[in-house]
């Protein structure tokens, strides 16, 4: 994996950007695509990075959402502990005893999610899942006055998981937070970089969308800016190579086996001809790939493929372990091969080819 790509993933994943708070990510994208693309925005906060090729159309949209899951402060107790509400989908199992940072108007404050200790719970309580409503965040405040006046914390302040970007002992395995979906953002930036001196018969739009984790909202408004003819949605996918998966399900997401071409997700059926175009292209170019079936969950493809009179759309994912938690793990080769596949696709998506995706 190139140093540029590693540095890009590190910068993007270690930055903060909850739904509705994507400004830091937007600034990174704008800086990274300077000289590569023309930048514009929608009014919700998505950033659109246009690179014109040999023709204005077809318009190829490459969306990756900038937001990550996290929390917001929803209450402050008299003792100075913080109650919190989720932004995005959280499983209560993974919330407890994790480090977070609370961003207030007076600065960042490190804290930890806590609860009543198991030693003080009755036997029947200890066997039950600890609910988020019974948890709190401890930022070391003496009391409510200390939390609000000295630390400047107020309701609605964002709470972000802490996990530094870390190559593991196997250097091709990368651990970090917010791979969902800073990996998609990094891919479209890398694609624009690699297309800088490559002829392509279209105009490419790398789009950092906002508020995907709370309802794919930014993709809807960004599509109004782009008016795409084709969309290749860039996101994470499920890794099924950990204990607990059975039989054929394990084949649907293995780290290192290539990007996932999704044949089904909870919000979209892909355009079948575009899907087959990507599969045939991957096989022709000997780019490893996997077929994914995501029965639950949706991506930015949900609103994009319904835009206007319809947009041929396929979701391409990177298998990632432990998504929707504080940290995830992915394989560098899957990232590299996803970039290769998207670049090769863009080079071939001329007007004649795009017309073949119509019913």
C-alpha positions in Angstrom: 0.0 0.0 0.0 1.4 3.4 -0.9 2.4 5.8 1.8 0.0 8.4 0.4 -2.9 6.0 1.0 -1.8 5.1 4.5 -1.3 8.7 5.5 -4.7 9.5 3.9 -6.5 6.8 5.9 -4.8 7.8 9.1 -5.7 11.5 8.7 -9.3 10.8 7.8 -10.0 8.2 10.5 -8.4 10.0 13.3 -10.4 13.2 12.5 -13.8 13.7 14.0 -17.0 13.9 12.0 -20.4 12.8 13.5 -23.6 13.2 11.5 -24.2 16.9 11.2 -20.6 17.7 12.4 -18.6 16.7 9.2 -16.7 20.0 8.9 -13.3 18.7 9.8 -13.6 15.9 7.2 -14.9 18.3 4.6 -11.8 20.5 5.1 -9.5 17.5 4.7 -11.2 16.4 1.5 -11.0 20.0 0.0 -7.2 20.1 0.8 -6.5 16.7 -0.5 -8.3 17.2 -3.9 -6.8 20.7 -4.5 -5.4 20.7 -8.0 -7.2 17.4 -8.8 -10.8 18.5 -8.9 -13.2 21.4 -8.8 -15.0 21.7 -5.5 -18.5 22.7 -4.8 -21.1 21.9 -2.0 -24.7 21.3 -1.5 -26.6 23.2 1.3 -26.6 20.2 3.7 -22.8 20.0 3.8 -21.8 17.4 1.3 -18.6 18.2 -0.8 -18.6 17.5 -4.5 -15.2 17.1 -6.3 -15.6 17.2 -10.0 -12.9 16.1 -12.5 -13.7 16.6 -16.1 -12.4 14.1 -18.6 -12.8 14.0 -22.4 -16.5 14.8 -22.1 -19.0 16.5 -19.7 -21.1 13.3 -19.7 -21.7 10.7 -18.6 -21.5 11.9 -15.0 -20.0 9.2 -12.8 -20.7 9.7 -9.1 -18.4 8.1 -6.5 -20.0 8.8 -3.1 -18.4 8.0 0.3 -20.0 9.3 3.4 -18.0 11.5 5.7 -19.9 10.9 8.9 -19.2 8.3 11.6 -21.3 6.9 14.3 -21.0 8.5 17.8 -23.1 10.2 20.4 -24.3 13.5 21.6 -24.6 14.8 25.2 -28.3 14.5 26.2 -28.1 15.2 29.9 -25.8 16.3 32.8 -26.3 14.9 36.3 -25.9 17.0 39.4 -22.7 15.0 40.1 -21.3 16.0 36.7 -21.8 12.8 34.7 -23.0 12.9 31.2 -26.0 11.1 29.7 -25.8 10.5 26.0 -27.9 9.6 22.9 -26.6 7.8 19.8 -26.0 9.2 16.4 -26.1 6.2 14.1 -26.7 2.6 14.9 -25.1 1.3 18.1 -25.3 -2.1 19.7 -25.4 -1.6 23.5 -22.9 -4.5 24.0 -20.0 -2.5 22.5 -20.6 0.9 24.2 -19.5 0.2 27.8 -16.0 1.0 29.2 -14.7 2.8 26.0 -12.7 6.0 25.8 -14.4 8.9 24.1 -13.8 12.6 23.6 -16.5 15.2 24.3 -16.1 18.3 22.1 -17.4 21.4 23.9 -17.2 25.1 23.1 -14.2 25.3 25.5 -12.2 22.4 24.0 -12.0 18.6 23.9 -12.5 16.5 27.1 -11.5 12.8 27.3 -13.9 10.6 29.1 -15.0 7.0 29.5 -18.4 5.3 29.3 -19.2 3.9 32.7 -22.0 2.1 34.6 -22.7 0.6 38.0 -20.0 -2.0 38.6 -20.9 -5.7 38.3 -19.9 -6.3 42.0 -22.9 -4.1 43.0 -25.4 -5.9 40.7 -27.8 -8.6 41.7 -27.2 -12.0 40.1 -30.1 -11.6 37.7 -28.9 -8.1 36.7 -25.4 -9.3 36.0 -26.7 -11.8 33.4 -28.5 -9.2 31.4 -27.3 -6.8 28.8 -26.4 -3.4 30.2 -28.6 -0.9 28.5 -27.3 2.4 27.2 -29.8 4.3 29.3 -28.1 2.9 32.4 -24.6 4.1 31.2 -23.0 7.5 31.6 -19.8 9.3 30.5 -17.3 10.3 33.1 -15.1 13.3 32.1 -13.8 13.9 35.6 -16.1 16.8 36.4 -16.7 17.5 40.1 -20.3 18.4 39.6 -22.8 19.8 37.1 -21.4 23.4 37.5 -17.9 22.2 36.8 -19.0 20.3 33.7 -21.0 23.2 32.3 -19.1 26.3 33.3 -15.5 25.1 33.5 -15.5 22.5 30.8 -18.2 24.3 28.7 -20.2 21.1 28.1 -23.8 21.5 27.0 -26.6 19.4 25.6 -26.0 18.5 21.9 -22.2 18.4 22.2 -20.7 15.6 20.1 -19.1 12.6 21.6 -16.5 10.7 19.5 -14.9 7.3 20.0 -11.2 7.2 20.5 -9.0 4.8 18.5 -5.7 5.8 16.8 -5.0 4.5 13.3 -2.7 1.5 13.8 -1.1 -1.0 11.3 -1.1 -4.3 13.1 1.7 -6.9 13.5 0.5 -8.1 10.1 1.2 -4.8 8.4 -1.5 -5.4 5.8 -4.1 -5.4 8.5 -5.1 -1.9 9.6 -7.1 -1.0 12.7 -8.8 2.3 13.3 -12.1 4.0 13.9 -14.6 5.4 11.4 -13.6 3.1 8.5 -17.3 3.4 8.0 -17.0 5.3 5.9 -13.7 7.2 5.7 -12.5 4.3 3.7 -15.0 5.3 0.9 -13.9 8.9 1.2 -10.2 7.9 0.9 -11.0 5.7 -2.1 -12.6 8.4 -4.2 -9.7 10.8 -3.3 -7.2 8.1 -4.4 -9.2 7.5 -7.6 -9.1 11.2 -8.5 -5.4 11.2 -7.8 -4.7 8.3 -10.1 -6.9 9.8 -12.8 -4.9 13.0 -12.8 -2.9 11.9 -15.9 -5.3 9.3 -17.2 -7.7 9.9 -20.1 -11.3 9.0 -19.2 -14.4 9.5 -21.4 -16.7 11.2 -18.8 -16.7 13.5 -15.8 -16.1 12.0 -12.4 -17.6 13.3 -9.2 -16.0 12.2 -5.9 -18.6 13.1 -3.3 -18.2 13.2 0.5 -21.8 12.9 1.7 -23.1 13.9 5.1 -25.5 12.3 7.5 -25.5 8.8 6.0 -25.6 7.2 9.4 -28.9 8.9 10.3 -30.8 8.2 7.1 -28.6 8.6 3.9 -29.7 12.3 3.9 -26.6 13.9 2.2 -26.6 11.5 -0.7 -30.1 12.7 -1.7 -29.1 16.4 -1.8 -25.7 15.7 -3.4 -27.4 13.8 -6.2 -29.3 17.0 -7.0 -25.9 18.7 -7.5 -24.3 15.9 -9.6 -27.3 14.7 -11.6 -25.4 11.3 -12.1 -25.7 9.0 -15.0 -24.0 6.2 -13.0 -23.2 5.8 -9.3 -20.6 3.5 -7.7 -21.2 3.7 -4.0 -18.0 3.3 -1.8 -18.5 2.0 1.7 -17.5 -0.8 4.1 -19.0 -4.2 4.0 -19.4 -7.1 6.5 -16.4 -9.3 7.2 -17.6 -12.9 7.9 -14.2 -14.4 8.7 -14.4 -14.2 12.5 -15.7 -16.9 14.9 -19.5 -17.3 14.9 -20.1 -17.3 11.2 -21.1 -20.6 9.6 -20.8 -22.4 6.3 -21.3 -20.4 3.1 -21.8 -17.1 5.0 -18.0 -17.1 5.6 -17.5 -16.7 1.9 -19.3 -13.4 1.7 -16.7 -11.3 3.4 -13.1 -12.3 4.0 -10.3 -9.9 4.6 -7.8 -9.9 1.7 -10.0 -11.5 -0.9 -10.8 -8.3 -2.7 -13.5 -5.6 -2.8 -17.1 -6.7 -2.4 -19.5 -6.2 -5.2 -22.9 -6.1 -3.5 -25.7 -8.1 -5.2 -28.3 -7.2 -2.6 -28.6 -4.7 0.3 -31.5 -3.5 2.5 -32.0 -0.4 0.6 -31.2 -1.1 -3.1 -31.1 -3.8 -5.7 -28.1 -3.0 -8.0 -28.5 -2.3 -11.7 -27.9 -5.8 -13.0 -26.0 -4.7 -16.1 -23.7 -2.4 -14.2 -23.2 -5.1 -11.6 -22.2 -7.6 -14.4 -20.0 -4.9 -16.0 -18.0 -4.6 -12.7 -17.7 -8.4 -12.3 -16.6 -8.9 -15.9 -14.1 -6.1 -15.6 -12.6 -7.5 -12.4 -12.2 -10.9 -14.0 -10.7 -9.4 -17.2 -8.2 -7.3 -15.2 -7.5 -10.1 -12.7 -8.6 -7.9 -9.8 -9.8 -10.1 -6.9 -13.4 -9.5 -5.8 -16.1 -10.9 -3.6 -19.8 -11.1 -3.9 -21.7 -9.6 -1.0 -25.3 -10.0 0.1 -26.2 -7.5 2.8 -29.8 -8.3 3.8 -30.0 -5.7 6.5 -28.6 -2.2 6.3 -28.4 0.3 3.5 -25.9 2.7 1.9 -26.0 6.0 0.1 -27.2 4.0 -2.9 -30.7 4.0 -1.5 -31.6 7.6 -2.4 -29.1 7.9 -5.3 -30.5 5.0 -7.4 -34.0 6.6 -7.0 -32.9 10.1 -8.1 -34.8 11.6 -11.0 -35.9 8.9 -13.4 -33.4 6.5 -11.9 -29.6 6.1 -11.7 -27.8 2.8 -12.4 -26.0 2.1 -9.1 -23.9 -0.5 -7.5 -22.4 -0.6 -4.0 -18.7 -1.6 -3.7 -17.6 -2.5 -0.2 -14.4 -3.2 1.7 -14.8 -6.1 4.1 -14.3 -4.7 7.6 -14.4 -6.4 11.0 -16.3 -4.9 13.9 -18.2 -2.2 12.1 -20.4 0.1 14.1 -18.2 -0.1 17.1 -15.2 1.9 18.4 -12.7 0.2 16.2 -12.5 -1.8 13.0 -10.0 -3.9 11.0 -9.6 -4.1 7.3 -7.0 -5.4 4.8 -4.8 -3.0 2.8 -5.0 -5.1 -0.3 -8.8 -4.8 -0.4 -8.4 -1.1 -0.4 -5.8 -1.1 -3.2 -7.8 -3.4 -5.4 -11.0 -1.4 -4.8 -9.1 1.7 -6.1 -7.9 -0.3 -9.1 -11.4 -1.6 -9.9 -13.0 1.9 -9.7 -10.2 3.5 -11.9 -10.6 0.8 -14.5 -14.4 1.2 -14.5 -14.2 5.0 -14.9 -11.8 4.6 -17.9 -14.5 2.5 -19.7 -17.7 4.3 -18.7 -18.3 6.2 -21.9 -21.7 7.2 -23.2 -22.2 4.1 -25.3 -21.4 1.8 -22.4 -23.6 3.7 -20.0 -26.5 3.5 -22.4 -26.3 -0.3 -22.1 -27.3 -0.1 -18.4 -30.8 1.1 -19.3 -33.7 -1.4 -19.3 
